Structure formats: C-alpha cells, structure tokens
Amino acid sequence: MGMKTLGIDPGYSLVGFGILEEDRVLDYGCIKTENKPDKLHSQLSEIIQKHKPDVMAIEKLYFSKNTKTALRVAEGRGVVMLAAAQAKLPVAEYSPSEIKLAVTGYGQADKKQIQMMVKALLKLSEIPKPDDAADALAVAICHQNSYRLREQTK
C-alpha cells in the first residue's frame, strides 16, 4: 500500500476532491456546499474519515480580478484547512503554475490540456467530471510527483 493523497480544488459553492493511492484513483467528485461552510466541513470530514489519506494537497489561492470571488474561495479554503487540522492531516500547498507544470510539463497549460493529462496519467476511460474533480486529481498528481522527487533526492 502506497501513500494516499487527498487533492483539493478549493472553491465556495463547489469544492473538488480526488484521492490517489500511488497512481490509482480511489475516489473523486465535488462537494456542493450550497454556500454553507458547515456542510463543506461535515462532508469533507466524512471523506477524510472514510479514506484516511496520509496527506492533503491543496491549490494555493491566487488573486483574481474579482475580489468578492477570491474572498469566498478563501472562506471555503479556510474550512478545508480546518477539517485537515482536526484530522491531524499534513497539508501541502501548490500554486496553479506548479500544478500545471507537474501534470502537463507546461506551467501555462489550459484547463483542457490538464484534463486530458489527468485522464492519461491515471489511465481513466474518460475525463473526470465535473472540472473541479479533475482539477483536484491534478493537485494530487502534483503532490505525488513532488513527494517522489523529494524521496529520490534524499
């Protein structure tokens, strides 16, 4: 049994999650929060309890032009971080360009390129839907690649 990574694509109304054990997909999907932080917290806590990941990997918040949206995403991200802390789950954070680079080899890749590579790398029959779930799997892939690289250079 290898390391289990819970990848999170933070959001406010939708939070993508994906769980990998090595290169095998255990689960993925989206938590529809209905803009209720307590709903996000309870559903994410259930996912953590069910799969018992070794680490959570999450996309760093980047500031968009829409401040209101950025604040909402930050709120959701805070709830995610709280759930990880309560489960004593270590958290690794990656910027969007680090994730794109790890998955596609190109730090400016678009969503479609990322989704195609997630499908190929994980040997899936189709692109994971919705997009937030594919993005969360990309975050998990990024962490697994970074972890392997660190282990090899020790």
Secondary structure by P-SEA (a helix, b strand, c coil): ccbbbbbbbccccbbbbbbbccccccbbbbbbccccaaaaaaaaaaaaaaccccbbbbbcccccccaaaaaaaaaaaaaaaaaaaaacbbbbbbcaaaaaaaacccccccaaaaaaaaaaaaccccccccaaaaaaaaaaaaaaaaaaaaaaac
